[in-house]
């Protein structure tokens, strides 16, 4: 709704006053506000850096000129306005925070409307709304406890009641600040959705830590410092299952665990409890007797330090990890005669980690070498998950990032590869060995190893990208040359077939002028004026050696002079020396003169007013010109793909759509030749000239080339499949939780 130009809003003055140090907020709220704006500034700067790269890449891969122009224009607009967008977003956050303690009523006035003034939401607005709602809901679902605590602390300082929808630090509000600042650019909906996706990746995916920091800042300032402990008890749920009956947060959990971790672990505990009931599994928390004393986390880690990874490195499926831990704890109790059990929270962690690795190691897409490495990481990951419960609640936890990066780095490995001399394999072996040496690996160790791996991969990726680019350039050049040859062959064959022509003319057009036409096609393209001129010259040469009556002699003479000049100009492109050029020109001039000589020989008068050199009296004495009838194509043409003989030869509609949906950069598993093992490869390029799909291995070397039709047939035969490039750990976690929830619904 437009604003009355006579009414001046006082709201922007709040942001300006706050920036000038005249904030009306209490000191704790100012500190929290500054933390939030600082995070937004740094995260959005990184986001815009990545947006520039992403849009450039999408423009480079655009299927048509319109899309390419769209992405380039969007990239330019974001470059020019990025600072304004960041500033406006942060100013909106500052303004909304200041309004918490503003002295005026900021409630929106009632708006009257007539029913017939309402209209449906426009499709673009609907798409944007769905995208924003989706990313906001994902943040809220991960941070319910933290956002609840934050709202209570904000309300304890605010002069009026703040609802979650009014919380200036809530993800919905932050998303709206950004969306509003972006609307000024009038970007196409396709680009806006890309930018929102980048906003989620670089701003919202790391915002969990911000909410933790905001709550910590309030606690440091003395604002409701006991809320964390009180809330942890209040959200505790009864946990079904065998054993001591102690729930999450009662035993085994560290006092420093955040309420968010408690909430997530409580959810896991409830799901795992249902699984135990349905599967008949005996909880580790009740190995012998109900009167056992749960051991602390550090004590459990000392017990696990006695385990060697080799004892279960190759065990996958059927809760292999958990079964080994269960056997170990049982032996330890028998030997010591003690009554110690495992705390329920640690029991749940062991069960969940075991389920995650079972899922990963049963994945048929993972090469055997990758499974072997991951199997040996079970014990280090279990240890860090027990000691650091944020392992499950933090998507950016170093151990999870290391597992995800390992999966991504080995995407191009094949079961038949010889990895003994592979530098990446050697590095991953070193990383796993270093994790196994540490009996109590912490997040810092995983982070250091993650950085070491990413540094190595960055170098390897640059090397592979250079090779891949050379492969793309070579294939593009080869396709261009092939297309040029095909076009030249088509035109030359069409103009010569079925004609009787001098041998010298046929030889010139086939061997020399075809090269001129090919060079022009490559340089200028098939729609250029130069190409049309070269094609016209070839047709004129053929026409110039056809019989002509006496009335057409003057015009033919003028045409012959033009043809000779055009041929000389074209031959210059080939860099021929003067003698070679004259020889080629004579190959055309001689039969042209023979045609004119034939007219004079039969008594046809030459125009009396022609100059002597134009009348060419010596043509009568021209030797006879050898002619040939062209019955076969003089230039080889690419065989045309035969049309399908039956409907069974056509690829299915689903296969065609699948092929059309492929984009460069995706990884596939492809049977490159009959009888050979499947090959993991990346789609490096789709050649526009030929429609060929070029596939490379992880080193950027070409391994396969298929047409769209061939690729669709491979899909129908089950010889090609798209590899899942989603984060390995996150995919496993989603699958395990989904299976547990289905089990819970059935029971």
C-alpha positions in Angstrom: 0.0 0.0 0.0 1.5 3.4 -1.0 2.1 5.9 1.7 0.6 9.4 1.8 3.4 11.8 0.6 2.2 14.3 3.3 2.8 11.8 6.1 6.4 11.4 7.2 7.2 8.1 8.9 9.2 8.4 12.2 10.3 4.7 12.1 13.5 5.2 10.0 14.6 7.8 12.5 14.9 5.0 15.1 17.5 3.2 13.0 19.4 6.4 12.4 19.3 7.3 16.0 20.5 3.8 17.0 23.3 4.0 14.6 24.3 7.4 16.1 24.5 5.9 19.5 21.0 7.1 20.7 19.4 3.8 21.1 16.4 3.4 23.5 17.3 -0.2 24.2 18.8 -1.7 27.4 22.5 -2.6 27.1 21.9 -6.4 26.8 19.6 -5.9 23.9 22.1 -3.6 22.2 24.8 -6.2 22.6 22.6 -8.9 21.2 21.5 -6.7 18.3 25.1 -5.9 17.4 25.9 -9.6 17.5 23.1 -10.3 15.1 23.9 -7.5 12.6 27.6 -8.5 12.7 26.7 -12.1 11.8 24.3 -10.9 9.0 27.0 -8.6 7.5 29.7 -11.2 7.3 27.4 -14.1 6.2 25.8 -12.0 3.4 29.2 -10.8 2.2 30.2 -14.4 1.7 26.8 -15.1 0.1 27.2 -12.4 -2.5 30.7 -13.5 -3.3 29.3 -17.0 -4.0 26.3 -15.5 -5.8 28.6 -13.8 -8.3 30.4 -17.1 -9.1 27.1 -19.1 -9.2 25.4 -16.7 -11.6 28.4 -16.5 -13.9 28.6 -20.3 -14.0 24.8 -20.5 -14.8 25.2 -17.9 -17.5 28.1 -19.9 -19.0 25.9 -23.0 -19.0 22.7 -21.3 -20.1 20.7 -23.1 -22.8 19.9 -20.0 -24.8 20.8 -16.3 -25.1 17.8 -15.1 -23.2 18.8 -17.0 -20.1 22.4 -16.0 -20.4 21.5 -12.4 -20.6 19.2 -12.8 -17.6 21.9 -14.2 -15.4 24.5 -11.7 -16.6 22.2 -8.8 -15.9 21.3 -10.2 -12.5 25.0 -10.7 -11.7 25.6 -7.0 -12.6 22.7 -5.8 -10.5 23.8 -7.7 -7.5 27.4 -6.5 -7.8 26.2 -2.9 -7.9 23.6 -3.2 -5.1 25.1 -5.8 -2.8 26.3 -3.2 -0.2 22.9 -1.5 -0.3 21.1 -4.8 0.3 23.4 -5.7 3.2 22.9 -2.3 4.7 19.2 -2.2 4.3 18.8 -5.7 5.7 20.9 -4.8 8.8 19.0 -1.5 9.1 15.7 -3.3 9.1 17.0 -5.6 11.9 18.1 -2.5 13.9 14.8 -0.7 13.3 12.7 -3.8 14.3 14.8 -4.1 17.5 14.4 -0.4 18.4 10.6 -0.7 17.9 10.5 -3.1 20.9 10.9 -0.1 23.2 9.5 2.6 21.0 7.1 5.0 22.6 4.5 5.0 19.8 2.0 2.3 18.9 3.5 0.4 16.0 0.5 -1.8 15.5 -0.8 -1.7 12.0 -4.0 0.3 11.5 -7.1 -1.6 10.4 -7.5 -1.7 6.6 -10.9 -1.8 5.0 -11.4 -3.5 1.7 -14.1 -4.6 -0.6 -14.4 -8.2 -1.6 -14.1 -7.5 -5.3 -10.7 -5.7 -4.8 -9.1 -9.0 -3.7 -7.1 -10.9 -6.3 -5.2 -14.2 -6.4 -1.5 -14.2 -5.4 0.6 -13.9 -8.4 2.6 -17.1 -9.4 6.0 -15.3 -8.8 4.9 -14.1 -5.4 3.7 -17.6 -4.5 6.9 -19.2 -5.5 8.9 -16.7 -3.5 6.6 -17.2 -0.5 7.0 -21.0 -0.7 10.8 -20.7 -0.9 11.0 -18.3 2.1 8.6 -20.4 4.2 10.5 -23.5 3.5 13.9 -22.2 4.6 12.4 -20.4 7.6 10.6 -23.6 8.7 13.9 -25.5 8.5 15.6 -23.1 10.8 12.7 -23.0 13.2 12.6 -26.8 13.4 16.3 -26.9 14.3 16.2 -24.1 16.9 12.8 -24.3 18.6 14.3 -24.3 22.1 16.9 -21.6 21.4 14.3 -19.4 19.8 11.9 -19.9 22.8 14.6 -18.9 25.3 15.6 -15.9 23.2 12.0 -14.7 23.0 11.6 -15.0 26.8 14.7 -13.0 27.4 13.7 -10.4 24.9 10.3 -10.0 26.6 12.0 -9.7 30.0 13.6 -6.4 28.7 11.0 -5.1 26.4 8.4 -2.5 27.3 5.6 -4.4 25.5 4.9 -8.1 24.9 6.8 -9.5 21.9 5.3 -12.5 20.1 7.5 -15.0 18.2 6.1 -13.5 15.0 7.4 -10.0 16.2 10.8 -11.2 17.4 13.3 -9.2 15.4 15.8 -12.0 15.6 13.5 -14.8 14.5 14.3 -16.5 11.1 11.0 -15.3 9.6 11.8 -11.7 10.4 15.4 -11.9 9.1 14.2 -13.6 5.9 11.6 -10.8 5.4 14.3 -8.1 5.9 16.4 -9.7 3.2 13.4 -10.3 0.8 12.3 -6.7 1.2 15.7 -5.3 0.5 16.0 -7.6 -2.6 12.7 -6.5 -4.1 14.1 -3.1 -5.1 16.2 -4.8 -7.8 13.2 -6.2 -9.7 15.0 -9.5 -10.4 13.4 -12.3 -12.4 11.8 -14.9 -10.2 14.2 -17.5 -11.5 17.1 -15.4 -10.2 15.4 -14.5 -6.9 14.9 -18.2 -6.1 18.6 -18.8 -6.7 19.5 -16.0 -4.4 17.2 -17.2 -1.7 18.8 -20.7 -1.9 22.2 -19.1 -1.5 20.8 -17.0 1.4 19.7 -20.2 3.1 23.1 -21.9 2.4 25.4 -19.1 3.6 23.2 -17.3 6.2 20.6 -19.7 7.6 22.7 -22.9 7.6 25.1 -21.3 10.0 22.5 -19.3 12.1 22.2 -22.0 14.7 25.4 -20.9 16.2 24.2 -17.3 16.2 21.1 -18.1 18.3 23.3 -20.0 20.8 25.6 -16.9 21.0 22.6 -14.6 21.5 21.4 -16.6 24.4 24.9 -16.8 25.8 25.2 -13.0 25.6 22.0 -12.6 27.6 23.2 -15.1 30.2 26.5 -13.2 30.5 24.6 -10.0 31.0 22.6 -11.7 33.8 19.3 -11.9 31.9 17.5 -15.1 33.1 20.7 -17.1 33.5 18.8 -20.1 35.0 16.5 -20.4 32.1 18.7 -23.0 30.4 18.6 -25.5 33.3 15.0 -25.0 34.1 14.0 -25.5 30.4 16.1 -28.6 30.1 14.1 -30.2 32.9 10.8 -28.9 31.7 11.1 -30.2 28.2 12.2 -33.7 29.3 9.9 -36.4 28.1 9.4 -39.9 29.6 11.5 -42.4 27.7 10.1 -45.9 27.1 12.3 -48.9 27.0 14.2 -51.3 29.2 16.9 -50.5 31.7 17.1 -48.0 34.4 14.4 -45.8 33.1 16.5 -42.7 33.3 15.7 -40.2 30.6 17.8 -37.8 28.6 19.1 -35.0 30.8 18.9 -37.0 34.0 22.1 -39.1 33.8 25.1 -39.1 31.5 24.4 -35.7 30.0 27.0 -33.0 30.5 25.8 -29.9 32.5 26.9 -27.8 29.6 24.6 -29.4 27.0 22.3 -26.8 25.4 18.6 -27.2 25.6 18.5 -27.6 21.8 20.8 -30.6 22.1 18.5 -31.9 24.9 15.5 -31.5 22.8 17.0 -33.3 19.8 18.4 -36.1 21.9 15.0 -36.4 23.6 13.4 -36.9 20.3 16.0 -39.5 19.3 15.6 -41.2 22.6 11.8 -41.5 22.1 12.2 -42.9 18.6 14.9 -45.4 19.7 12.8 -46.4 22.6 10.0 -47.4 20.2 12.5 -49.2 18.1 13.6 -51.2 21.1 10.1 -52.2 22.0 9.3 -53.3 18.4 12.6 -55.1 17.8 13.0 -56.7 21.2 16.4 -55.1 21.6 17.9 -55.0 25.1 19.2 -51.6 26.1 22.8 -51.3 27.1 21.6 -49.3 30.1 20.3 -52.6 31.6 22.9 -55.2 30.7 22.5 -57.1 34.0 20.4 -55.6 36.7 18.1 -52.7 37.1 20.1 -51.5 40.1 23.2 -50.8 38.0 24.9 -47.4 38.3 25.3 -45.6 35.0 28.9 -44.8 34.2 29.9 -41.2 33.3 30.8 -40.2 29.8 34.6 -40.1 30.6 34.4 -43.6 32.1 32.6 -44.9 29.0 35.3 -43.3 26.8 38.0 -45.1 28.8 36.3 -48.4 28.2 35.9 -47.7 24.5 39.6 -46.8 24.3 40.4 -50.5 24.7 38.6 -51.3 21.5 40.5 -51.5 18.2 38.9 -50.5 15.0 40.1 -53.7 13.3 37.8 -55.7 15.5 34.8 -54.5 13.6 36.1 -52.5 10.7 34.6 -54.8 8.1 31.3 -55.4 9.9 28.3 -53.7 8.3 24.6 -54.1 8.8 22.5 -55.5 11.7 23.8 -52.9 14.2 27.4 -54.2 13.9 29.0 -51.3 15.8 26.4 -51.5 18.6 26.8 -55.3 18.9 30.5 -55.0 19.4 30.2 -52.3 22.0 27.6 -54.4 23.8 29.9 -57.4 23.8 32.8 -55.3 25.1 30.7 -53.8 28.0 29.5 -57.2 29.0 33.0 -58.6 29.1 34.2 -55.6 31.1 31.4 -56.2 33.7 32.2 -59.9 33.9 35.9 -59.3 34.4 35.5 -56.5 36.9 32.5 -57.9 38.7 31.0 -54.4 38.8 27.5 -53.3 38.3 28.1 -50.3 36.0 25.7 -49.7 33.1 25.6 -47.2 30.3 23.7 -44.0 30.8 20.5 -43.9 28.7 21.7 -40.8 26.8 25.0 -42.6 25.9 23.0 -45.8 25.1 20.9 -43.8 22.7 23.9 -42.2 21.1 25.6 -45.6 20.5 22.4 -47.0 19.0 21.9 -44.0 16.7 25.6 -43.9 15.5 25.4 -47.6 14.8 22.2 -47.1 12.7 23.9 -44.3 10.8 26.9 -46.4 9.9 24.7 -49.4 9.0 22.9 -47.2 6.5 26.1 -45.8 5.1 27.9 -49.1 4.7 24.8 -50.8 3.1 24.7 -48.1 0.4 25.2 -49.9 -2.9 26.5 -46.7 -4.6 29.5 -46.4 -2.3 32.7 -48.0 -3.8 34.3 -50.7 -1.7 37.4 -48.6 -1.0 35.2 -45.8 0.5 33.3 -48.3 2.6 36.5 -49.6 4.0 37.6 -46.2 5.0 34.3 -45.2 6.6 34.0 -48.5 8.4 37.3 -47.7 10.2 35.9 -44.3 11.2 33.0 -45.8 13.2 34.9 -45.9 16.5 36.4 -42.3 16.3 32.9 -40.9 15.3 31.3 -42.9 18.1 33.8 -41.5 20.6 33.3 -37.9 19.5 29.5 -38.3 19.4 29.5 -39.5 23.1 31.8 -36.7 24.3 30.1 -34.0 22.2 26.3 -34.3 22.0 26.1 -31.4 19.6 27.3 -33.9 17.0 23.6 -34.5 16.2 22.2 -31.0 16.4 25.0 -29.1 14.6 25.0 -29.6 10.8 28.4 -27.9 10.8 30.0 -30.2 13.4 33.6 -31.0 12.2 33.1 -34.8 12.4 30.0 -34.6 10.2 31.8 -32.2 7.7 34.7 -34.6 7.5 32.4 -37.6 6.7 30.5 -35.5 4.1 33.8 -34.2 2.5 35.2 -37.7 2.4 32.1 -38.9 0.5 32.3 -36.0 -1.9 36.0 -36.3 -2.5 35.7 -40.0 -3.5 32.7 -39.5 -5.7 34.8 -40.5 -8.8 36.3 -43.7 -7.3 35.4 -47.0 -9.0 35.6 -50.5 -7.5 38.0 -51.5 -10.3 40.4 -48.6 -9.7 43.9 -49.3 -8.5 44.3 -46.9 -5.5 47.7 -48.0 -4.4 49.3 -44.9 -5.9 46.4 -42.6 -5.5 47.5 -39.5 -3.4 43.9 -38.9 -2.1 43.6 -42.5 -0.9 46.9 -42.2 0.9 45.8 -39.0 2.5 42.5 -40.5 3.7 44.4 -43.5 5.1 46.6 -41.1 7.1 43.5 -39.2 8.4 41.8 -42.4 9.5 45.0 -43.6 11.2 45.3 -40.3 13.0 41.7 -40.5 14.3 42.3 -44.1 15.5 45.4 -43.2 17.4 43.4 -40.6 19.5 41.4 -42.5 22.1 39.3 -39.4 22.8 39.1 -37.5 19.5 37.5 -34.1 19.9 35.9 -31.7 17.5 39.1 -29.7 17.1 40.9 -32.7 15.8 38.2 -33.4 13.2 38.2 -29.8 12.2 42.0 -29.8 11.6 41.8 -33.0 9.6 38.8 -31.5 7.6 40.9 -28.4 6.8 43.8 -30.6 5.7 41.6 -32.6 3.4 39.9 -29.6 1.9 43.3 -27.9 1.2 44.4 -31.0 -0.6 41.1 -31.3 -2.6 41.3 -27.6 -3.6 44.7 -28.2 -5.2 43.5 -31.4 -6.8 40.3 -29.8 -8.0 42.2 -27.0 -9.7 44.3 -29.5 -11.5 41.3 -31.6 -12.6 39.4 -28.5 -13.7 42.3 -27.4 -16.0 42.3 -30.9 -17.6 38.5 -30.9 -17.8 38.5 -27.4 -19.5 41.1 -28.7 -22.0 38.8 -31.7 -22.6 35.8 -29.4 -23.1 37.7 -27.1 -25.4 39.0 -30.0 -27.5 35.6 -31.6 -27.8 33.9 -28.3 -28.6 36.6 -27.6 -31.3 36.2 -31.2 -32.7 32.5 -30.8 -32.8 32.7 -27.4 -34.6 35.1 -28.8 -37.2 32.8 -31.8 -37.7 29.8 -29.5 -38.1 31.7 -27.4 -40.6 32.8 -30.4 -42.6 29.3 -31.8 -42.7 27.8 -28.5 -43.8 30.5 -28.0 -46.5 30.1 -31.6 -47.7 26.3 -31.2 -47.9 26.5 -28.0 -50.0 29.3 -29.1 -52.4 27.7 -32.5 -53.0 24.3 -30.9 -53.6 25.7 -28.5 -56.2 27.8 -31.2 -58.0 25.8 -34.4 -58.0 24.2 -35.2 -61.4 26.2 -32.6 -63.3 28.9 -33.0 -66.0 31.7 -30.6 -65.2 35.3 -30.0 -66.0 37.6 -32.2 -63.9 39.7 -29.2 -62.9 36.6 -27.5 -61.5 35.5 -30.6 -59.6 39.0 -31.0 -58.1 39.2 -27.3 -57.1 35.8 -27.3 -55.4 36.4 -30.7 -53.6 40.0 -30.2 -52.5 40.6 -26.5 -52.2 37.5 -24.4 -52.1 35.9 -26.8 -49.6 38.8 -25.8 -47.2 38.0 -22.1 -47.7 34.3 -22.7 -47.0 35.2 -24.7 -43.9 37.5 -22.0 -42.5 34.8 -19.3 -43.1 32.2 -21.5 -41.4 34.4 -22.0 -38.3 35.3 -18.3 -38.1 32.1 -16.6 -39.0 29.3 -19.2 -38.7 26.7 -20.6 -41.0 24.5 -17.5 -40.9 27.3 -15.0 -41.7 27.6 -12.9 -44.9 31.1 -14.3 -45.5 29.7 -17.9 -45.6 26.9 -17.0 -48.0 29.5 -15.2 -50.2 31.8 -18.3 -50.3 28.8 -20.6 -51.0 27.6 -18.2 -53.7 31.1 -18.2 -55.3 31.1 -22.0 -55.5 27.7 -22.0 -57.2 28.9 -19.2 -59.5 32.0 -21.3 -60.5 29.7 -24.3 -61.4 27.4 -21.9 -63.4 30.4 -20.3 -65.2 31.4 -23.5 -67.0 27.9 -24.2 -68.3 27.0 -23.4 -72.0 25.8 -19.9 -72.8 24.3 -18.3 -75.9 25.9 -15.4 -77.7 23.6 -12.9 -76.1 24.8 -13.8 -72.7 28.5 -13.6 -73.5 29.1 -10.0 -72.2 27.3 -10.8 -68.9 29.3 -14.1 -68.6 32.6 -12.3 -69.2 31.8 -9.8 -66.4 30.7 -12.7 -64.1 33.9 -14.6 -64.8 36.0 -11.6 -63.8 34.1 -11.3 -60.5 34.5 -15.0 -59.9 38.2 -14.9 -60.5 38.5 -12.0 -58.0 36.4 -13.8 -55.4 38.4 -17.1 -55.8 41.7 -15.2 -55.4 40.4 -13.5 -52.2 39.2 -16.9 -50.8 42.5 -18.6 -51.6 44.4 -16.0 -49.6 42.8 -17.4 -46.4 44.6 -20.6 -47.0 48.0 -18.8 -47.1 49.0 -20.3 -50.6 52.0 -18.9 -52.4 51.5 -16.9 -55.7 52.3 -19.9 -58.0 49.8 -22.2 -56.3 47.1 -19.5 -56.4 47.6 -18.9 -60.1 47.4 -22.7 -60.7 44.1 -22.9 -58.9 42.7 -19.8 -60.7 43.7 -21.3 -64.0 41.8 -24.4 -63.2 38.6 -22.3 -63.4 39.6 -19.8 -66.1 40.6 -22.5 -68.6 37.2 -24.2 -68.8 35.5 -20.8 -68.7 37.4 -19.8 -71.8 36.7 -23.1 -73.4 33.0 -22.4 -73.1 33.4 -19.1 -74.8 35.6 -20.6 -77.5 33.0 -23.1 -78.3 30.5 -20.3 -79.0 32.9 -18.7 -81.5 33.8 -22.0 -83.1 30.2 -22.7 -84.1 30.0 -19.3 -85.7 28.2 -17.3 -83.0 29.3 -13.7 -83.4 31.0 -12.0 -80.6 29.8 -8.5 -79.8 31.6 -6.0 -82.1 32.0 -3.3 -79.4 33.8 -5.7 -77.0 37.5 -4.8 -76.3 40.0 -7.1 -77.8 41.0 -8.6 -74.4 37.3 -9.3 -73.6 36.6 -10.9 -77.0 39.5 -13.3 -76.2 40.2 -14.3 -79.8 42.8 -16.8 -78.6 40.1 -19.0 -76.9 39.5 -20.7 -80.1 42.8 -22.4 -79.8 42.1 -23.6 -76.2 42.9 -27.3 -75.8 39.8 -29.5 -75.1 38.7 -29.7 -71.4 38.3 -33.1 -69.8 34.9 -33.4 -68.2 33.3 -35.9 -65.8 29.8 -36.7 -64.7 29.5 -36.6 -60.9 27.5 -39.7 -59.9 28.7 -40.1 -56.3 29.3 -37.6 -53.5 32.7 -36.0 -53.8 33.0 -35.3 -50.1 32.3 -37.8 -47.3 29.3 -37.0 -45.3 28.6 -38.0 -41.7 26.2 -41.0 -41.6 22.8 -39.9 -40.5 21.5 -41.8 -37.5 18.9 -44.2 -38.9 15.3 -43.6 -37.7 13.9 -46.2 -35.3 12.4 -49.1 -37.2 9.9 -50.0 -34.5 8.4 -48.2 -31.5 10.5 -50.4 -29.3 13.6 -48.7 -30.6 12.4 -45.3 -29.3 13.5 -44.3 -25.8 10.8 -43.9 -23.2 9.3 -40.5 -22.4 10.7 -40.8 -18.9 14.2 -41.5 -20.3 14.0 -38.5 -22.6 12.9 -36.2 -19.7 15.6 -37.6 -17.5 18.3 -36.8 -20.1 16.8 -33.3 -20.7 17.1 -32.7 -16.9 20.8 -33.5 -16.7 23.1 -30.6 -16.1 26.9 -30.3 -16.5 28.8 -31.1 -13.3 26.5 -34.0 -12.2 28.0 -37.4 -11.4 26.7 -40.6 -12.9 27.4 -44.3 -12.9 27.6 -45.4 -16.6 28.3 -48.6 -18.5 30.5 -47.0 -21.1 30.8 -50.2 -23.1 29.1 -53.6 -23.3 30.7 -56.1 -21.0 32.6 -53.6 -18.9 32.1 -52.6 -15.3 30.1 -49.4 -14.6 32.2 -46.3 -14.5 31.7 -43.3 -12.3 32.0 -40.2 -14.4 31.0 -36.5 -14.5 29.0 -34.8 -17.2 31.6 -32.2 -18.3 29.9 -30.7 -21.4 26.9 -30.9 -23.7 28.2 -29.9 -27.1 25.8 -27.6 -28.8 27.1 -28.3 -32.3 26.6 -32.1 -32.1 24.3 -32.6 -29.1 26.9 -35.0 -27.7 27.2 -35.6 -23.9 30.9 -35.7 -22.8 31.8 -37.6 -19.7 35.1 -37.3 -17.8 36.6 -39.1 -14.8 37.7 -37.3 -11.6 40.9 -36.3 -13.2 39.1 -34.5 -16.0 40.0 -37.1 -18.7 37.3 -38.0 -21.2 35.9 -41.5 -20.7 32.7 -41.5 -22.8 30.8 -39.6 -25.5 27.1 -40.3 -26.1 24.3 -38.6 -28.0 21.1 -37.8 -26.2 19.4 -40.7 -27.9 22.1 -43.1 -26.9 22.0 -41.8 -23.3 18.2 -42.3 -23.1 18.6 -45.8 -24.3 21.2 -46.5 -21.6 18.7 -45.2 -19.1 16.0 -47.5 -20.3 18.4 -50.4 -20.2 19.5 -49.6 -16.6 23.0 -48.8 -17.7 23.2 -45.3 -16.3 22.1 -43.8 -13.0 22.5 -40.4 -11.3 24.7 -40.5 -8.2 23.3 -38.8 -5.1 25.6 -35.9 -4.3 23.8 -34.8 -1.2 25.7 -34.7 2.1 26.4 -38.4 3.1 25.8 -37.9 6.8 22.7 -35.8 6.5 21.3 -38.3 4.0 21.9 -41.1 6.4 20.4 -39.2 9.4 17.3 -38.3 7.4 16.9 -41.9 6.4 17.4 -43.3 9.9 15.0 -40.8 11.4 12.4 -41.5 8.7 12.6 -45.2 9.3 12.3 -44.8 13.1 9.2 -42.5 12.6 7.6 -45.0 10.3 8.2 -47.7 12.9 6.7 -45.4 15.6 3.6 -44.8 13.4 3.1 -48.5 12.9 3.4 -49.3 16.6 
